[in-house]
Every structure is written in C-alpha cells, then in structure tokens.
Amino acid sequence: MENDNQLSIFKGGLALGVGVGLVGGVMSTLWIKKRQRLNADAVLTLVKEAFLKEGPIEGSWINFEKQPLRKFAVHSEGYTGGITRLEDGKIVSYEFLADAKTGTVLEIERRIPEN
C-alpha cells in the first residue's frame, strides 16, 4: 500500500515536471521568435525575389549594418540596399530601406543616371 502511494506521488511529480518543461520550452521558443531578426542576406533575397517577378536584374547590394528606424511612434531597425536593372536600354537603380524583422520594403527610390 505504501509503495502504491509513493509510486502515485512519483507519477504526479513526473507529470508536473514534464508539463512545466513543455510549457517553458514553448514559451521560450515563442519569445525567441518574437525577438529574432532576419540577416541582411535574407532581406536582400526577399527583395530580389520581388524584383525578379517583374523582370531580370543586373545587380544588387545591401548594407550589412542595421540602422535604427523611426516612423512616428514606431521604432525598429532596417537595412539599406539597392537593385539595378536594365529598363528601355538604360540602367535604372532602385535604392530601398527594408525592415530587419520582417524584410518588408518600407521605402524605395528609383534613380535613372543622367547621360
């Protein structure tokens, strides 16, 4: 009888430990995912994929240092970069600012070099 009681306590403690460990693991994974940022290469790949849907590109670049961003009350970090492509026989440059967390392009500026 006493062994059954000890076994019951052991099983209850084991179940509690496994439950706490599982909940802790899920919560820490979610916390890390929320704070995780994309690296510069991943952001450039996302931007290039978007440009390639409209046609070929000639070149691309990205600044690997994140810079602080502020749009009104929202603070974030972002990467600056650029894409070049041939349009109507001229090289056209697009400079962009992308969010480091999501890779979303926040600003883009089209520049045509003067000849």
C-alpha positions as a Markdown table, in Angstrom:
| # | Residue | x | y | z |
|---|---|---|---|---|
| 1 | Met | 0.0 | 0.0 | 0.0 |
| 2 | Glu | 2.8 | 2.4 | 0.9 |
| 3 | Asn | 4.6 | 1.5 | -2.3 |
| 4 | Asp | 1.5 | 2.4 | -4.3 |
| 5 | Asn | 1.3 | 5.8 | -2.6 |
| 6 | Gln | 5.0 | 6.5 | -3.3 |
| 7 | Leu | 4.5 | 5.5 | -6.9 |
| 8 | Ser | 1.5 | 7.7 | -7.2 |
| 9 | Ile | 3.4 | 10.7 | -5.8 |
| 10 | Phe | 6.3 | 9.9 | -8.2 |
| 11 | Lys | 4.0 | 9.8 | -11.2 |
| 12 | Gly | 2.3 | 13.1 | -10.2 |
| 13 | Gly | 5.7 | 14.8 | -9.8 |
| 14 | Leu | 6.9 | 13.4 | -13.1 |
| 15 | Ala | 3.8 | 14.6 | -14.9 |
| 16 | Leu | 4.1 | 18.0 | -13.3 |
| 17 | Gly | 7.8 | 18.3 | -14.3 |
| 18 | Val | 7.1 | 17.2 | -17.9 |
| 19 | Gly | 4.3 | 19.7 | -18.1 |
| 20 | Val | 6.3 | 22.6 | -16.7 |
| 21 | Gly | 9.2 | 21.8 | -19.1 |
| 22 | Leu | 6.9 | 21.6 | -22.1 |
| 23 | Val | 5.2 | 24.9 | -21.3 |
| 24 | Gly | 8.6 | 26.6 | -20.6 |
| 25 | Gly | 10.0 | 25.3 | -23.9 |
| 26 | Val | 7.1 | 26.6 | -25.9 |
| 27 | Met | 7.1 | 30.0 | -24.2 |
| 28 | Ser | 10.9 | 30.4 | -24.7 |
| 29 | Thr | 10.6 | 29.4 | -28.4 |
| 30 | Leu | 7.9 | 32.0 | -28.9 |
| 31 | Trp | 9.9 | 34.7 | -27.1 |
| 32 | Ile | 13.0 | 34.0 | -29.2 |
| 33 | Lys | 11.0 | 34.0 | -32.5 |
| 34 | Lys | 9.4 | 37.4 | -31.5 |
| 35 | Arg | 12.9 | 38.9 | -31.0 |
| 36 | Gln | 14.6 | 37.3 | -33.9 |
| 37 | Arg | 15.7 | 39.5 | -36.8 |
| 38 | Leu | 16.5 | 38.5 | -40.4 |
| 39 | Asn | 20.0 | 38.8 | -41.5 |
| 40 | Ala | 21.0 | 41.1 | -44.4 |
| 41 | Asp | 21.3 | 38.2 | -46.9 |
| 42 | Ala | 17.8 | 37.0 | -46.2 |
| 43 | Val | 16.4 | 40.5 | -46.6 |
| 44 | Leu | 18.2 | 41.0 | -49.9 |
| 45 | Thr | 16.9 | 37.6 | -51.1 |
| 46 | Leu | 13.3 | 38.6 | -50.4 |
| 47 | Val | 13.7 | 42.0 | -52.2 |
| 48 | Lys | 15.4 | 40.3 | -55.2 |
| 49 | Glu | 12.6 | 37.7 | -55.5 |
| 50 | Ala | 10.1 | 40.6 | -55.6 |
| 51 | Phe | 12.0 | 42.4 | -58.4 |
| 52 | Leu | 12.6 | 39.2 | -60.4 |
| 53 | Lys | 8.8 | 38.8 | -60.7 |
| 54 | Glu | 8.8 | 41.8 | -63.0 |
| 55 | Gly | 11.9 | 41.0 | -64.9 |
| 56 | Pro | 15.7 | 40.3 | -64.7 |
| 57 | Ile | 18.0 | 42.3 | -62.5 |
| 58 | Glu | 21.6 | 43.3 | -63.3 |
| 59 | Gly | 22.9 | 43.6 | -59.8 |
| 60 | Ser | 22.2 | 44.1 | -56.1 |
| 61 | Trp | 23.7 | 45.2 | -52.9 |
| 62 | Ile | 22.9 | 45.6 | -49.2 |
| 63 | Asn | 24.5 | 47.3 | -46.2 |
| 64 | Phe | 25.1 | 44.6 | -43.6 |
| 65 | Glu | 24.9 | 47.1 | -40.7 |
| 66 | Lys | 21.4 | 47.6 | -39.3 |
| 67 | Gln | 20.3 | 51.2 | -38.8 |
| 68 | Pro | 17.7 | 52.4 | -36.4 |
| 69 | Leu | 14.4 | 53.4 | -37.9 |
| 70 | Arg | 11.6 | 55.6 | -36.6 |
| 71 | Lys | 8.3 | 56.2 | -38.2 |
| 72 | Phe | 6.2 | 58.4 | -35.9 |
| 73 | Ala | 6.0 | 56.4 | -32.6 |
| 74 | Val | 7.2 | 53.1 | -34.1 |
| 75 | His | 10.9 | 52.2 | -33.5 |
| 76 | Ser | 12.6 | 49.4 | -35.4 |
| 77 | Glu | 15.8 | 48.5 | -37.3 |
| 78 | Gly | 16.3 | 48.2 | -41.0 |
| 79 | Tyr | 18.8 | 47.6 | -43.8 |
| 80 | Thr | 19.5 | 49.8 | -46.8 |
| 81 | Gly | 20.3 | 48.3 | -50.2 |
| 82 | Gly | 19.8 | 48.6 | -53.9 |
| 83 | Ile | 18.9 | 46.7 | -57.1 |
| 84 | Thr | 19.9 | 47.7 | -60.6 |
| 85 | Arg | 18.1 | 46.6 | -63.8 |
| 86 | Leu | 18.1 | 47.4 | -67.5 |
| 87 | Glu | 14.9 | 49.3 | -68.5 |
| 88 | Asp | 14.4 | 50.7 | -72.0 |
| 89 | Gly | 18.2 | 50.4 | -72.7 |
| 90 | Lys | 19.2 | 52.3 | -69.6 |
| 91 | Ile | 20.5 | 51.1 | -66.3 |
| 92 | Val | 18.0 | 52.1 | -63.6 |
| 93 | Ser | 18.9 | 51.9 | -59.9 |
| 94 | Tyr | 16.4 | 51.3 | -57.0 |
| 95 | Glu | 17.5 | 52.0 | -53.5 |
| 96 | Phe | 15.4 | 50.6 | -50.7 |
| 97 | Leu | 15.0 | 50.6 | -47.0 |
| 98 | Ala | 13.7 | 47.2 | -45.6 |
| 99 | Asp | 12.6 | 46.2 | -42.1 |
| 100 | Ala | 15.2 | 43.9 | -40.4 |
| 101 | Lys | 12.5 | 41.9 | -38.6 |
| 102 | Thr | 10.1 | 41.1 | -41.5 |
| 103 | Gly | 12.1 | 42.0 | -44.6 |
| 104 | Thr | 9.3 | 44.3 | -45.7 |
| 105 | Val | 10.4 | 47.2 | -48.0 |
| 106 | Leu | 9.5 | 50.4 | -46.2 |
| 107 | Glu | 10.8 | 52.9 | -48.8 |
| 108 | Ile | 12.1 | 52.6 | -52.3 |
| 109 | Glu | 13.5 | 55.3 | -54.6 |
| 110 | Arg | 14.0 | 54.9 | -58.4 |
| 111 | Arg | 17.1 | 56.6 | -59.9 |
| 112 | Ile | 17.9 | 57.0 | -63.5 |
| 113 | Pro | 21.5 | 58.1 | -64.1 |
| 114 | Glu | 21.8 | 61.1 | -66.4 |
| 115 | Asn | 23.9 | 60.7 | -69.6 |
